Amino acid sequence: MASARKHTEVAVGVLIRLADDALLLTTRPEGKAYAGYWEFPGGKIEVGETVEEALRRELQEELGITIGGAEVWKVTEHDYPHALVRLHWCKVTDWTGEFEMRESQAMAWQQLPLDVAPVLPGALPVLAWLVEERGLPASAAEAVSTVA
């Protein structure tokens, strides 16, 4: 039962490239649950960290970039078989540094609907909100929901 499980708090970066509104997705590394699935980058919030601090640390560790700032945009929960997660979604449009895939993951800049699959199930609500926010046709939202 989900209510009896403890949440894992996660900071997630929705990196948006302003030049073309593209979204950065990366694959989950080998050895982790859902290895090979596409996701927005981020990771667990450690004790004593704010969402922004955790996201800043995770993006430095995983991608080698330093973000300018991050504010929580949406919060969702997803119950995976291995973990009940509370996802703190932050839009990020300002960063410095060259992208380095430090966990041997793949990365792809994507427009909606996405060309990559499968997508981590916990990301699907956010992708649907981004479709709606951008005023894309309903067919784009349907395509997002079927990529998992």
N, C-alpha and C positions, 0 to 999 in steps of 0.2 A: 504494500500500500504506500503510495507516494507521500502521504502526509507523515508517515512514520520515519521516512528517510531524511537525513540531513542534507541541506543544499550545499553544493559546491558553488561558491561565488566566482564568476568569471567576467573579466573585462575584455570586450571585443571591439576591435577597430574596424569601422567601415571607412576604408581609405578611398577618397574620391579624388581623382585627378581632374583638376578644374579645367584644363585645356579642352577636354572632350567628355567630361562627366563619367569617365570609366571607373569601375570598381575593381579593387584589388582582391583577388582570391588566391589562396594558397592551398596546397594539399596537406593532409595530415600525415606526419612522418611514420615510417615503418616502426612497428613496436608499440604504437598507440592505438587505442580503440578507434575503429573506423579509418584505419590507415588507407590513404589514397583518396579519401573523400575530399571534396573541395569545401573550404570554409573561409570565413573572414578571420584574419589573424588576431591573436590575443592569448589569454591564458588565465590561470587561477590567480585570484587576489589573495595575497599573503596576509597573515595577521598584522594589523597595524597599518596596512596600506590603504590609500584611497583608490577609487576606480582609476583615476588619472595616473597615479603613481604606478599602479600595477600594469596599466596599458603601456606606459612609457617604458618600463622595465622589460615587459614581454616583447615589444616591438624591437627594442634594442637587441635582446637576446636572440630572437628568431630571424629578424630581417636586417639588422645592422643600421637601422634608421633611428633618428631622434625626432619625436613629434613636437610640434609647437604647443599644442594644448588639446584638451579633450573634455567635452562635457557629455554627460549621459543624455542620450536622445530617447531611447526606449529601454524597457526592462521586460524580458520574457523569461519563462521557465520552460524547460524541456526535460522530460523524464526518459532518459536513456536506460537501457538494461544495466549498464555499468555505473551510472551516476545520475542523480537528480541535480540539474544545474540551473542556476539563476544567472542569466546572461545580461550584462550591463552593456548595451550597444552605444558606442560613441562614434559620431561622424568626425573624421579627421581629414582636413584639407591642407594642412601645413606640416611639412617634415623636411629634414635635411639628411644628407648622407646618401650613399649608393646602396641599392638593395643587394643584400647578400643572403642567399638561402642557407642559413647556418645550421639547419636541421635536415639538409638534403631534400627539402620539399620543392615542389614546382610552384611557380607563380604565374598568374595570367591576369592581365587587365581585361575586363569584360564590360560589354554593354548589355542592357536588358533587352530581350530575354538572353540568358546566359548560353554560351556555347559549350561550357564544361559540365561534366556530370561524372559520378553522382555528387550531389550537394548534401552536406550534413543536414539532417532533418531539422535541427534547431534553428537553422538559418532561413528556412522557408517563409516564416511570417515576416521577417525583415525584408526579404526580397519582394514579397507582395506589397508591403508598404512603400518600398522604393518605386515599384511600378506605378502605384496609385499616385504617389507624390509627384512623379514626373509626368503624369497625365498620359501615360502610355495606354494603348488599347487593351481591352479585356483579354485578347488573345495572348498578350505578353504575360499577363498574370497567370493564365492557364499554363503557358509554357514553363514558367517558373515553378509551378506546383507539380509538374510532371518530371522534372529533372532528377528527382531523388531516386 
